[in-house]
Amino acid sequence: DISVTARNSSGMIPSGYEAAYAQFRVNDSSRKEREQVNGNNTAVTESSDSWLIKGDNFSFSISKNSGTIQNYQYNGKTIIERGPSANFWRGLTENDNAGKTYDRNWQKADGNVKVTDIKITENSLSQKVITVSSVFPDAGNTVQNTVYTVNGNGEIKVSVSVDATKSGMGNFLRIGTAMTLPEGFEDVSWYGNGPVETFNDRKTNGRKGVWNSTVSDMFFPYMKTDDSGNLTDVRWISVKNKSAGTELLIEASGTVEAQALHFTPDDINSTSHVFELTPRKETILGINYGSMGTGTATCGPATLGKYQLPSDKVYSWEYTIVPSASETEENSSILPGDLNDDKKVDITDLSIMALSLVGDRELEGDSLKAADVDKDG
């Protein structure tokens, strides 16, 4: 970050007021993906309605009816109740209601899924690979393929592709997946645009960085109930349950959009005003390819074409589910954002360097100093 702030107060401008800022990409060649293959044995057994996957300290099942993870447990504690399941919808905004840039039939499309095939194989690294093929009859038989690659330490790489090219459906409002986390998963951290919500056509109000919030605070009480809390360009997002000493970290292969709320899209769309909403105890965590931009359709043009999600292409995205002990436990093994595993988050991890410039003389002088923006010396 480059930031220019006022050294002294002047008129209506207080000391410290930020007059301008910019962010520049720096060399991020030091960043490495998490590729820690664990050779611990993972057993797979079949029942009448599911496949059970069990490792040394984790277990979960894959439902034959939905093709999704059920009851993911790590060290005997539930991390994911269910999901990731397909999600083609989000809470509407005022601009969405006025626009005609998406197909409203996507709203209920993911509620009717038909699993056509589940294959269990093993790759060259001795990891179990579960491939689920599904179609959505209410969306012109849109096809979704989901591949779960299970590491011996409980990590799961999730690779998703959605193909609606032969469905006859119109544009998507959202393309993504949603997970339901148990009560107590409240503290959120992420590396991406923040600290406020952003959309793909409204990113300039955010900055890339590591941000912290809570699931409750991610929902903004607009005068009329609207979607909120959408995050863009997310490399990782972490949700903690401090009381249980557990944490779910999602690491994207590239970037994704994300959202963590105590509401489902249907909850948000079922009311006109915030006071009518009742937050769920669970956390709904969305890890998405993307959402349609907000546009200005209530009083101007609808969402521009480059920010829409046409159904004439195949969409693919990938991320890794990483369960871990939170920092409240002695055996905390993963620090979100510590991409080179040196037990700290610093410039070798982040592709955007934090740098703030303030003047110790007048700006036209020849002396500037770099500010220690996080006050850690």
FENFEN-V434826 format. One record per residue. N is the residue number from 1. PHI is phi in degrees with one decimal (999 if undefined). Layout:
<<N;PHI> <N;PHI>>
This chain:
<<1;999> <2;-115.4> <3;-129.2> <4;-115.8> <5;-124.1> <6;-76.0> <7;-76.7> <8;-125.1> <9;-69.8> <10;-152.6> <11;61.9> <12;-85.4> <13;-96.9> <14;-80.4> <15;-60.6> <16;89.7> <17;-63.0> <18;-83.9> <19;-87.9> <20;-163.0> <21;-152.2> <22;-154.1> <23;-125.4> <24;-129.0> <25;-75.2> <26;-112.5> <27;-57.7> <28;-114.3> <29;-65.8> <30;-78.1> <31;-70.3> <32;-129.1> <33;-77.5> <34;-75.3> <35;-132.7> <36;-103.4> <37;-76.5> <38;-107.2> <39;-87.4> <40;-58.6> <41;-68.0> <42;-120.7> <43;-96.8> <44;-125.4> <45;-127.8> <46;-110.4> <47;-120.5> <48;-67.1> <49;-122.3> <50;-162.2> <51;-110.9> <52;-102.7> <53;-113.4> <54;-138.2> <55;-118.5> <56;-62.4> <57;-133.7> <58;-150.0> <59;-160.1> <60;-163.5> <61;-124.4> <62;-111.9> <63;-69.8> <64;-72.2> <65;-81.1> <66;-109.5> <67;73.9> <68;-112.0> <69;-69.3> <70;-127.1> <71;51.6> <72;-76.6> <73;-116.5> <74;-131.9> <75;51.6> <76;78.9> <77;-119.3> <78;-74.5> <79;-102.0> <80;-127.1> <81;-76.5> <82;-162.6> <83;108.0> <84;-75.9> <85;-109.0> <86;-61.1> <87;-141.8> <88;-109.3> <89;-142.4> <90;-144.6> <91;-61.1> <92;-80.2> <93;-111.6> <94;-59.6> <95;-67.8> <96;-63.3> <97;-63.1> <98;-90.5> <99;-88.6> <100;-131.9> <101;-105.2> <102;-151.4> <103;-96.6> <104;-66.8> <105;-68.5> <106;-69.2> <107;-57.9> <108;-106.7> <109;-61.5> <110;-79.3> <111;-79.8> <112;-126.6> <113;-120.8> <114;-120.7> <115;-79.0> <116;-95.5> <117;-166.2> <118;-132.4> <119;-115.6> <120;-114.1> <121;-134.0> <122;-134.3> <123;-87.4> <124;-68.0> <125;-97.8> <126;65.6> <127;-91.3> <128;-75.0> <129;-121.5> <130;-114.1> <131;-109.4> <132;-113.2> <133;-108.5> <134;-137.3> <135;-130.2> <136;-119.5> <137;-58.3> <138;-81.5> <139;-127.8> <140;60.6> <141;58.5> <142;-53.7> <143;-103.5> <144;-127.1> <145;-113.9> <146;-125.0> <147;-116.2> <148;-103.0> <149;-105.5> <150;-100.0> <151;-84.1> <152;-67.5> <153;-95.2> <154;101.9> <155;-69.1> <156;-130.6> <157;-84.5> <158;-111.4> <159;-115.2> <160;-123.3> <161;-133.8> <162;-125.3> <163;-125.8> <164;-113.7> <165;-65.8> <166;-111.1> <167;-85.3> <168;78.6> <169;-82.3> <170;-87.1> <171;-62.1> <172;-76.2> <173;-93.8> <174;-151.5> <175;-127.3> <176;-171.3> <177;-134.3> <178;-132.5> <179;-121.2> <180;-104.5> <181;-102.8> <182;-65.4> <183;-54.7> <184;110.3> <185;-78.8> <186;-123.3> <187;-87.4> <188;-117.1> <189;-131.3> <190;-154.1> <191;-113.9> <192;171.4> <193;-73.8> <194;-172.6> <195;-83.8> <196;-107.4> <197;-65.0> <198;-141.1> <199;-123.1> <200;-66.7> <201;-109.3> <202;-148.9> <203;-103.8> <204;-69.3> <205;-85.2> <206;-123.6> <207;-128.6> <208;-72.3> <209;174.6> <210;-98.7> <211;-123.8> <212;-131.3> <213;-159.6> <214;-126.2> <215;-60.9> <216;-62.5> <217;-77.4> <218;-70.8> <219;-92.4> <220;-102.9> <221;-81.9> <222;-62.0> <223;-57.0> <224;-114.0> <225;-57.1> <226;-131.7> <227;-61.2> <228;-156.7> <229;81.8> <230;-71.5> <231;-121.0> <232;-116.9> <233;52.7> <234;-87.6> <235;-91.4> <236;-150.6> <237;-141.7> <238;-125.4> <239;-125.3> <240;-110.1> <241;-114.5> <242;-64.0> <243;-66.0> <244;-90.9> <245;68.9> <246;-128.3> <247;-153.6> <248;-116.8> <249;-111.0> <250;-112.5> <251;-110.1> <252;-84.0> <253;-87.8> <254;101.0> <255;-134.8> <256;-137.7> <257;-97.1> <258;-144.1> <259;-160.5> <260;-132.3> <261;-138.1> <262;-97.0> <263;-137.1> <264;-91.3> <265;-55.3> <266;-65.5> <267;-58.4> <268;-63.5> <269;-79.6> <270;-85.6> <271;-128.0> <272;-98.9> <273;-133.8> <274;-60.7> <275;-63.8> <276;-83.0> <277;-82.8> <278;-121.0> <279;-61.2> <280;-76.4> <281;-72.3> <282;-74.9> <283;-107.4> <284;-99.8> <285;-105.6> <286;-103.1> <287;-121.4> <288;-124.4> <289;-62.7> <290;174.1> <291;-130.1> <292;-63.7> <293;-65.7> <294;-83.0> <295;61.8> <296;-140.8> <297;-68.0> <298;-67.9> <299;-141.3> <300;-162.7> <301;-64.9> <302;-73.2> <303;-56.2> <304;-62.2> <305;-55.3> <306;-71.3> <307;-107.3> <308;-94.4> <309;-123.5> <310;-66.4> <311;-90.5> <312;-94.0> <313;-141.0> <314;-93.4> <315;-109.3> <316;-135.8> <317;-152.6> <318;-149.3> <319;-155.6> <320;-117.7> <321;-85.1> <322;-123.0> <323;-81.4> <324;-161.1> <325;-76.1> <326;-79.1> <327;-68.1> <328;-79.5> <329;-99.9> <330;-66.7> <331;-98.1> <332;-59.3> <333;-113.8> <334;-130.1> <335;-105.6> <336;-53.8> <337;92.3> <338;-82.7> <339;-79.7> <340;-111.6> <341;55.7> <342;-106.6> <343;68.3> <344;-155.3> <345;-104.5> <346;-145.8> <347;-64.0> <348;-72.6> <349;-93.4> <350;-96.4> <351;-87.0> <352;-117.3> <353;-85.6> <354;-85.2> <355;-145.3> <356;-118.7> <357;-111.2> <358;-131.1> <359;-94.3> <360;-93.6> <361;-134.9> <362;-62.9> <363;-58.0> <364;-80.2> <365;-73.5> <366;-103.8> <367;-129.8> <368;-131.2> <369;-127.6> <370;-84.1> <371;-88.1> <372;-81.8> <373;-66.8> <374;-102.0> <375;56.3> <376;-108.8> <377;81.0>>
